[in-house]
Amino acid sequence: MSSDKDARVLQDCFDYKTVDAVKILLSFSVSVLKAFSIFNDRDSLLD
């Protein structure tokens, strides 16, 4: 019983870490996309 409980706790920790990692990756990619769009706008303004 205790081993199942420990495994479940480990699974929960893994899930939370995975969700946090995904959120960080998503926010990072969004900021990168925003930076690219800003650079593209600047280039179009220069033209």
N, C-alpha and C positions, 0 to 999 in steps of 0.2 A: 504493500500500500504506500509506504513512504517513498519508494522509488518512483511510483507513478506520480505522486504529488510533486516530487522534485522535478521530474521530467516536464510536468505541466507548467511549473514555475519558470523553468528554463525556456520553454516554448513561449510563454507570455513575454519574457524579457527579450527574446529574439524578435518576436513580432513587433514590440514597441521600438526596438532599435532599427528594425527594417523600415517601419513607418517613418521614423525620424529621418533616416537616410534618404528615403524617397522624397520627403518634404524638402530636405536641404537641396537635393539634386534638382527638383522641380523649380524651387525659388532661384537657384543658381542659373538654370537654363533660361528662365524667364528674364532675369536681369541681363543675361548675355544677349538674348533676342532684342531686348529694349536698346541695349548699347548698339547693336548692329543697325537697328532701325534709325537711331539717332545719327549714326555715321552716314547711312544712306541718305537721310534727309539733308545732312550737311553737304554731301557731294552733289545732290540734285540742286541745292541752293547755289552752290558754286558754279554749276553749269548755267 
